[in-house]
Amino acid sequence: MTQQSMDVVSGLAVDRKAMQAMIDQAQDRPLAFEDCDFEQADFSRLDLRGARFTACAIAGASFQGATLADTVWRRCRGGHAVFASADASDAIFEHCDLNNASWRRARLAAARYTGCKLTGADFDGIACRGWTLEDCLLVGALVRGISF
C-alpha cells in the first residue's frame, strides 16, 4: 500500500464551510492541518478519515458523529471539544489537552492516547475494545463501565 501525499494547511481559521470545501477538493485524499484554529466550529457528521492535526486549537469544536477513523492528533488544544458518537477507531492522540471533552457513545476501538490531559472528560457509553491510554491524566474523568 502506498501512502498518498498530503498538502498541509497551516495557520488558518477553518469553519464548517471551509472544511467541507477542503474535503470535496481533496477527492478522498487525507487532509493535514498544522497550527490551525478550529475553535467553536461545527464539524459534526463530516468524514475526516485519515486527517492529521498538529498543534491545532479545537477548544469547543464539535466533531459529533464525525468519521475520525485513522486520524492523528498531535499537541492539539481541545478543552470542551465534542467527540460524542464519533467514530475515532484507530485514531492517535499524542500530547493533547482534551480536558472536559465529551466522548459519549464514541467508537474508540484501538484508539491510542499518549501523554494527554483528559481531566473531566466524559467517556460514558464508549465502545473502546483495544484502546490504549498511556501517561494520561484522567482526574475527574467519567469512565463508568469501562474495564482497564
SEBA-361322 format. One line per field, with one value per atom (N, C-alpha, C): x, y, z; residue number from 0; atom name; residue in one letter. Coordinates in Angstrom, 3 decimals. Atoms other than C-alpha are relative to their C-alpha. Layout:
REM SEBA-361322
east: X;...;
north: Y;...;
up: Z;...;
pos: NUM;...;
site: CA;...;
code: A;...;
END
This chain:
REM SEBA-361322
east: 0.855;0.000;0.896;-0.779;1.397;-0.718;0.584;0.877;-0.177;0.275;-0.782;0.611;-0.590;0.974;-1.098;0.968;-0.760;0.550;-0.323;-0.716;-0.411;0.277;-0.558;-0.623;0.661;-2.996;0.564;-0.687;-1.184;-0.460;0.260;-2.132;-1.329;1.287;-5.734;-1.076;1.230;-9.014;-0.944;0.810;-11.268;-1.388;1.370;-15.068;-0.575;0.609;-17.508;0.004;0.061;-17.908;1.372;-1.354;-14.142;0.437;-0.365;-13.668;-0.686;0.716;-16.359;0.614;-0.641;-14.713;1.327;-1.275;-11.336;-0.220;0.318;-12.900;-0.368;0.425;-14.531;1.182;-1.152;-11.320;1.037;-1.008;-9.173;-0.280;0.376;-11.057;0.510;-0.323;-10.635;1.453;-1.343;-7.027;-0.135;0.091;-6.464;0.492;-0.369;-6.209;1.049;-0.994;-3.388;-0.047;0.098;-3.568;1.101;-1.024;-0.856;-0.283;0.204;-1.397;-1.235;1.248;-4.960;-0.965;0.990;-7.845;-1.365;1.314;-10.994;-0.930;0.757;-12.283;-1.452;1.451;-16.081;-0.634;0.557;-16.536;-0.826;0.864;-19.156;0.399;-0.398;-17.705;-0.777;0.789;-20.425;-0.351;0.355;-21.034;0.856;-0.883;-18.169;0.907;-0.923;-15.882;1.424;-1.385;-12.357;0.983;-0.804;-10.995;1.441;-1.404;-7.181;0.640;-0.548;-6.730;1.069;-1.068;-3.688;-0.167;0.143;-3.972;1.219;-1.193;-0.777;-0.071;-0.007;-0.761;-1.198;1.208;-4.319;-0.832;0.916;-6.799;-1.392;1.311;-10.017;-0.956;0.838;-11.485;-1.424;1.405;-15.256;-0.504;0.424;-15.320;-0.841;0.832;-17.911;0.357;-0.240;-16.939;-1.048;1.048;-20.176;-0.429;0.420;-20.980;0.924;-0.941;-17.957;0.756;-0.863;-15.852;1.444;-1.369;-12.422;0.938;-0.823;-11.061;1.361;-1.378;-7.288;0.535;-0.519;-6.841;1.160;-1.113;-3.744;-0.091;0.111;-3.893;1.244;-1.237;-0.578;0.014;-0.133;-0.236;-1.164;1.190;-3.792;-0.581;0.637;-5.624;-1.496;1.411;-9.232;-0.904;0.902;-10.881;-1.441;1.436;-14.633;-0.360;0.341;-14.436;-1.016;1.040;-17.302;0.318;-0.254;-16.484;-1.108;1.092;-19.806;-0.456;0.482;-20.933;0.911;-0.945;-17.861;0.624;-0.761;-16.024;1.471;-1.433;-12.422;0.801;-0.710;-11.377;1.389;-1.394;-7.607;0.586;-0.537;-7.124;1.153;-1.144;-3.944;-0.060;-0.032;-3.909;1.290;-1.288;-0.442;0.177;-0.307;0.248;-1.035;1.102;-3.152;-0.634;0.792;-5.091;-1.460;1.393;-8.617;-0.851;0.728;-9.895;-1.475;1.448;-13.656;-0.617;0.560;-14.143;-1.083;1.071;-17.272;0.253;-0.216;-16.694;-1.203;1.162;-20.172;-0.383;0.411;-21.092;0.927;-0.954;-17.988;0.562;-0.681;-16.320;1.501;-1.426;-12.714;0.808;-0.687;-11.705;1.422;-1.425;-7.898;0.534;-0.517;-7.581;1.128;-1.153;-4.350;0.179;-0.227;-3.899;1.336;-1.307;-0.346;0.280;-0.365;0.560;-1.072;1.110;-2.888;-0.607;0.755;-4.750;-1.471;1.399;-8.230;-0.808;0.669;-9.257;-1.462;1.418;-13.046;-0.664;0.569;-13.573;-1.134;1.157;-16.847;0.086;-0.123;-16.313;-1.189;1.162;-19.792;-0.505;0.591;-21.060;0.876;-0.880;-17.990;0.204;-0.428;-17.028;1.510;-1.448;-13.332;0.848;-0.788;-12.124;1.386;-1.371;-8.345;0.570;-0.552;-7.901;1.145;-1.176;-4.713;0.083;-0.263;-4.151;1.364;-1.344;-0.508;0.416;-0.439;0.721;-1.029;1.077;-2.654;-0.544;0.613;-4.250;-1.509;1.429;-7.797;-0.743;0.631;-8.650;-1.421;1.383;-12.418;-0.658;0.588;-12.998;-1.092;1.085;-16.227;0.351;-0.418;-15.107;-0.855;0.905;-18.047;-0.251;0.290;-18.488;1.123;-1.138;-15.052;0.962;-0.989;-12.675;1.390;-1.391;-8.985;0.892;
north: -1.176;0.000;1.232;-1.227;3.412;1.096;-1.110;6.471;1.188;-1.150;9.366;1.244;-1.216;12.706;0.950;-0.941;15.379;1.409;-1.405;19.104;0.438;-0.428;20.740;1.388;-1.291;23.526;0.555;-0.537;25.802;1.411;-1.329;28.750;0.629;-0.563;29.165;-0.234;0.234;29.593;-0.710;0.827;26.892;-0.199;0.242;26.804;-1.162;1.156;24.165;0.133;-0.211;25.688;-0.217;0.165;25.860;-1.463;1.409;22.317;-0.849;0.779;20.917;0.209;-0.290;22.652;-0.750;0.725;21.117;-1.501;1.424;17.660;-0.299;0.199;17.992;0.091;-0.209;19.247;-1.113;1.034;16.503;-1.295;1.193;13.802;-1.281;1.208;11.102;-0.105;-0.019;12.044;0.554;-0.529;12.628;1.441;-1.396;16.222;0.087;-0.239;17.618;1.473;-1.349;20.676;0.234;-0.360;22.446;1.412;-1.291;25.277;0.733;-0.594;25.863;0.235;-0.356;27.359;-0.554;0.606;25.207;0.303;-0.243;26.657;0.354;-0.214;26.564;-0.359;0.349;25.258;-1.282;1.181;22.641;-0.874;0.964;19.681;-1.303;1.196;17.260;-0.723;0.922;14.286;0.131;-0.069;15.188;-1.226;1.123;12.470;0.552;-0.484;13.395;-1.171;1.220;9.861;0.238;-0.092;9.789;1.370;-1.363;13.522;0.066;-0.242;14.804;1.408;-1.287;17.617;0.199;-0.264;19.108;1.410;-1.282;21.895;0.878;-0.740;22.898;0.336;-0.418;24.751;-0.514;0.590;22.713;0.197;-0.223;24.032;0.337;-0.259;23.901;-0.435;0.456;22.434;-1.267;1.197;19.772;-0.908;1.064;16.572;-1.091;0.960;14.901;-0.799;0.881;11.893;-0.005;-0.064;12.601;-1.320;1.148;9.891;0.470;-0.408;10.316;-1.205;1.203;6.818;0.305;-0.129;6.682;1.434;-1.360;10.365;0.036;-0.208;11.638;1.423;-1.286;14.470;0.171;-0.229;15.854;1.424;-1.281;18.651;0.953;-0.838;19.898;0.436;-0.552;22.071;0.005;0.197;20.988;-0.102;0.000;21.780;0.146;-0.023;21.124;-0.348;0.463;19.658;-1.130;1.029;17.328;-1.047;1.143;13.910;-1.042;0.928;12.328;-0.699;0.842;9.483;0.005;0.021;9.981;-1.391;1.227;7.032;0.377;-0.297;7.547;-1.292;1.276;3.924;0.178;-0.045;3.565;1.412;-1.368;7.301;0.050;-0.199;8.514;1.421;-1.290;11.340;0.058;-0.113;12.431;1.397;-1.246;15.122;1.099;-0.944;16.779;0.373;-0.436;18.807;-0.090;0.256;17.403;0.012;-0.070;18.425;0.291;-0.181;18.230;-0.278;0.378;16.799;-1.059;0.991;14.748;-1.063;1.149;11.292;-0.947;0.870;9.902;-0.783;0.928;6.878;0.004;0.020;7.352;-1.412;1.268;4.390;0.282;-0.248;4.333;-1.297;1.282;0.803;0.217;-0.083;0.574;1.436;-1.375;4.340;0.034;-0.079;5.356;1.440;-1.295;8.252;-0.077;-0.024;9.089;1.411;-1.291;11.912;1.051;-0.950;13.507;0.415;-0.489;15.628;-0.236;0.371;14.105;0.303;-0.400;15.780;0.352;-0.310;15.804;-0.498;0.500;14.039;-0.991;0.879;12.126;-1.130;1.177;8.615;-0.945;0.837;7.328;-0.668;0.744;4.597;-0.205;0.161;4.409;-1.476;1.322;1.346;0.104;-0.261;1.012;-1.265;1.230;-2.515;0.281;-0.143;-2.415;1.405;-1.357;1.275;0.013;-0.112;2.393;1.408;-1.260;5.127;-0.123;0.056;5.818;1.387;-1.267;8.558;1.118;-0.983;10.337;0.402;-0.530;12.497;-0.133;0.292;11.284;0.490;-0.503;13.280;0.453;-0.402;13.583;-0.476;0.505;11.752;-1.023;0.950;9.781;-1.242;1.239;6.226;-1.186;1.025;4.287;-1.057;1.114;0.850;-0.395;0.321;0.721;-0.883;0.872;-2.129;0.403;-0.351;-1.317;-1.193;
up: 0.000;0.000;0.000;0.047;-0.890;0.762;-0.752;1.242;-0.932;0.841;-0.527;0.635;-0.542;-0.185;0.463;-0.550;1.872;-0.107;-0.088;1.367;1.394;-1.364;4.786;-0.009;-0.189;5.599;1.297;-1.170;8.035;0.359;-0.535;10.235;-0.356;0.396;9.084;1.054;-0.762;10.926;-0.962;0.894;9.496;0.608;-0.439;9.777;-0.811;0.661;8.539;-1.525;1.447;5.074;-0.642;0.521;4.525;0.079;-0.154;5.867;-1.061;1.012;3.560;-1.374;1.287;0.593;-0.121;0.030;1.537;-0.176;0.145;1.875;-1.452;1.388;-1.541;-0.961;0.874;-3.137;0.130;-0.256;-1.571;-0.756;0.764;-3.509;0.652;-0.773;-0.830;0.466;-0.596;-0.001;1.402;-1.372;3.728;0.082;-0.230;4.939;1.097;-1.056;7.095;0.389;-0.537;9.348;1.026;-0.981;11.319;0.503;-0.639;13.786;-0.533;0.478;12.577;1.161;-1.015;14.551;-0.407;0.215;14.705;1.174;-1.227;17.992;-0.291;0.045;18.400;-1.343;1.314;14.821;0.093;0.046;13.947;-1.185;1.015;12.060;0.172;-0.271;13.126;-1.302;1.076;10.827;-1.268;1.169;8.439;-0.033;0.161;7.067;-0.083;-0.080;8.186;0.102;-0.073;7.942;-0.485;0.375;7.913;0.151;-0.124;8.636;1.085;-0.975;10.567;0.548;-0.672;13.118;0.893;-0.797;14.568;0.571;-0.712;17.183;-0.366;0.359;16.319;1.229;-1.067;18.536;-0.359;0.268;18.735;1.182;-1.188;22.018;-0.410;0.248;21.946;-1.364;1.327;18.432;0.137;-0.008;17.640;-1.171;0.967;15.861;0.213;-0.347;16.958;-1.225;1.078;14.788;-1.207;1.124;12.563;-0.156;0.246;10.961;0.166;-0.347;12.559;0.032;0.016;11.938;-0.626;0.493;11.427;0.011;-0.117;12.326;0.987;-0.925;14.125;0.526;-0.692;16.672;0.852;-0.768;17.994;0.548;-0.692;20.552;-0.266;0.214;19.960;1.335;-1.194;22.496;-0.224;0.286;22.772;1.201;-1.142;26.078;-0.449;0.269;25.926;-1.447;1.353;22.412;0.112;-0.004;21.488;-1.069;0.870;20.026;0.168;-0.279;21.063;-1.280;1.104;18.775;-1.221;1.122;16.555;-0.120;0.208;15.040;-0.083;-0.057;16.144;0.134;-0.014;15.647;-0.603;0.447;15.265;-0.049;-0.066;15.946;1.003;-0.890;17.661;0.545;-0.681;20.215;0.797;-0.681;21.359;0.575;-0.712;23.962;-0.270;0.210;23.512;1.336;-1.142;26.072;-0.418;0.346;25.786;1.262;-1.261;29.214;-0.242;0.055;29.698;-1.370;1.300;26.204;0.192;-0.039;25.560;-1.069;0.877;24.075;0.070;-0.237;24.937;-1.262;1.055;22.800;-1.222;1.118;20.612;-0.183;0.292;18.931;0.006;-0.189;20.120;-0.093;0.137;19.123;-0.509;0.340;19.021;-0.058;-0.082;19.594;1.023;-0.898;21.314;0.485;-0.641;23.777;0.727;-0.652;24.842;0.498;-0.576;27.235;-0.102;0.164;27.009;1.340;-1.149;29.533;-0.298;0.190;29.803;1.256;-1.238;33.060;-0.284;0.123;33.391;-1.273;1.251;30.061;0.288;-0.153;29.621;-1.025;0.853;28.253;0.165;-0.265;29.143;-1.285;1.102;26.830;-1.212;1.164;24.587;-0.334;0.447;22.563;-0.166;-0.052;23.302;-0.003;0.054;22.591;-0.579;0.469;22.321;0.075;-0.096;23.161;0.992;-0.847;24.904;0.579;-0.694;27.481;0.643;-0.556;28.318;0.475;-0.598;30.666;-0.182;0.145;30.527;1.364;-1.210;33.203;-0.123;0.054;33.947;1.240;-1.218;37.091;-0.305;0.159;37.357;-1.280;1.252;34.056;0.308;-0.148;33.728;-0.824;0.653;32.950;0.464;-0.499;34.395;-1.060;0.883;32.874;-0.936;0.860;31.263;0.778;-0.628;32.084;-0.452;0.321;32.289;0.223;
pos: 0;0;0;1;1;1;2;2;2;3;3;3;4;4;4;5;5;5;6;6;6;7;7;7;8;8;8;9;9;9;10;10;10;11;11;11;12;12;12;13;13;13;14;14;14;15;15;15;16;16;16;17;17;17;18;18;18;19;19;19;20;20;20;21;21;21;22;22;22;23;23;23;24;24;24;25;25;25;26;26;26;27;27;27;28;28;28;29;29;29;30;30;30;31;31;31;32;32;32;33;33;33;34;34;34;35;35;35;36;36;36;37;37;37;38;38;38;39;39;39;40;40;40;41;41;41;42;42;42;43;43;43;44;44;44;45;45;45;46;46;46;47;47;47;48;48;48;49;49;49;50;50;50;51;51;51;52;52;52;53;53;53;54;54;54;55;55;55;56;56;56;57;57;57;58;58;58;59;59;59;60;60;60;61;61;61;62;62;62;63;63;63;64;64;64;65;65;65;66;66;66;67;67;67;68;68;68;69;69;69;70;70;70;71;71;71;72;72;72;73;73;73;74;74;74;75;75;75;76;76;76;77;77;77;78;78;78;79;79;79;80;80;80;81;81;81;82;82;82;83;83;83;84;84;84;85;85;85;86;86;86;87;87;87;88;88;88;89;89;89;90;90;90;91;91;91;92;92;92;93;93;93;94;94;94;95;95;95;96;96;96;97;97;97;98;98;98;99;99;99;100;100;100;101;101;101;102;102;102;103;103;103;104;104;104;105;105;105;106;106;106;107;107;107;108;108;108;109;109;109;110;110;110;111;111;111;112;112;112;113;113;113;114;114;114;115;115;115;116;116;116;117;117;117;118;118;118;119;119;119;120;120;120;121;121;121;122;122;122;123;123;123;124;124;124;125;125;125;126;126;126;127;127;127;128;128;128;129;129;129;130;130;130;131;131;131;132;132;132;133;133;133;134;134;134;135;135;135;136;136;136;137;137;137;138;138;138;139;139;139;140;140;140;141;141;141;142;142;142;143;143;143;144;144;144;145;145;145;146;146;146;147;147;147;
site: N;CA;C;N;CA;C;N;CA;C;N;CA;C;N;CA;C;N;CA;C;N;CA;C;N;CA;C;N;CA;C;N;CA;C;N;CA;C;N;CA;C;N;CA;C;N;CA;C;N;CA;C;N;CA;C;N;CA;C;N;CA;C;N;CA;C;N;CA;C;N;CA;C;N;CA;C;N;CA;C;N;CA;C;N;CA;C;N;CA;C;N;CA;C;N;CA;C;N;CA;C;N;CA;C;N;CA;C;N;CA;C;N;CA;C;N;CA;C;N;CA;C;N;CA;C;N;CA;C;N;CA;C;N;CA;C;N;CA;C;N;CA;C;N;CA;C;N;CA;C;N;CA;C;N;CA;C;N;CA;C;N;CA;C;N;CA;C;N;CA;C;N;CA;C;N;CA;C;N;CA;C;N;CA;C;N;CA;C;N;CA;C;N;CA;C;N;CA;C;N;CA;C;N;CA;C;N;CA;C;N;CA;C;N;CA;C;N;CA;C;N;CA;C;N;CA;C;N;CA;C;N;CA;C;N;CA;C;N;CA;C;N;CA;C;N;CA;C;N;CA;C;N;CA;C;N;CA;C;N;CA;C;N;CA;C;N;CA;C;N;CA;C;N;CA;C;N;CA;C;N;CA;C;N;CA;C;N;CA;C;N;CA;C;N;CA;C;N;CA;C;N;CA;C;N;CA;C;N;CA;C;N;CA;C;N;CA;C;N;CA;C;N;CA;C;N;CA;C;N;CA;C;N;CA;C;N;CA;C;N;CA;C;N;CA;C;N;CA;C;N;CA;C;N;CA;C;N;CA;C;N;CA;C;N;CA;C;N;CA;C;N;CA;C;N;CA;C;N;CA;C;N;CA;C;N;CA;C;N;CA;C;N;CA;C;N;CA;C;N;CA;C;N;CA;C;N;CA;C;N;CA;C;N;CA;C;N;CA;C;N;CA;C;N;CA;C;N;CA;C;N;CA;C;N;CA;C;N;CA;C;N;CA;C;N;CA;C;N;CA;C;N;CA;C;N;CA;C;N;CA;C;N;CA;C;N;CA;C;N;CA;C;N;CA;C;N;CA;C;N;CA;C;N;CA;C;N;CA;C;N;CA;C;N;CA;C;N;CA;C;N;CA;C;N;CA;C;N;CA;C;N;CA;C;N;CA;C;
code: M;M;M;T;T;T;Q;Q;Q;Q;Q;Q;S;S;S;M;M;M;D;D;D;V;V;V;V;V;V;S;S;S;G;G;G;L;L;L;A;A;A;V;V;V;D;D;D;R;R;R;K;K;K;A;A;A;M;M;M;Q;Q;Q;A;A;A;M;M;M;I;I;I;D;D;D;Q;Q;Q;A;A;A;Q;Q;Q;D;D;D;R;R;R;P;P;P;L;L;L;A;A;A;F;F;F;E;E;E;D;D;D;C;C;C;D;D;D;F;F;F;E;E;E;Q;Q;Q;A;A;A;D;D;D;F;F;F;S;S;S;R;R;R;L;L;L;D;D;D;L;L;L;R;R;R;G;G;G;A;A;A;R;R;R;F;F;F;T;T;T;A;A;A;C;C;C;A;A;A;I;I;I;A;A;A;G;G;G;A;A;A;S;S;S;F;F;F;Q;Q;Q;G;G;G;A;A;A;T;T;T;L;L;L;A;A;A;D;D;D;T;T;T;V;V;V;W;W;W;R;R;R;R;R;R;C;C;C;R;R;R;G;G;G;G;G;G;H;H;H;A;A;A;V;V;V;F;F;F;A;A;A;S;S;S;A;A;A;D;D;D;A;A;A;S;S;S;D;D;D;A;A;A;I;I;I;F;F;F;E;E;E;H;H;H;C;C;C;D;D;D;L;L;L;N;N;N;N;N;N;A;A;A;S;S;S;W;W;W;R;R;R;R;R;R;A;A;A;R;R;R;L;L;L;A;A;A;A;A;A;A;A;A;R;R;R;Y;Y;Y;T;T;T;G;G;G;C;C;C;K;K;K;L;L;L;T;T;T;G;G;G;A;A;A;D;D;D;F;F;F;D;D;D;G;G;G;I;I;I;A;A;A;C;C;C;R;R;R;G;G;G;W;W;W;T;T;T;L;L;L;E;E;E;D;D;D;C;C;C;L;L;L;L;L;L;V;V;V;G;G;G;A;A;A;L;L;L;V;V;V;R;R;R;G;G;G;I;I;I;S;S;S;F;F;F;
END
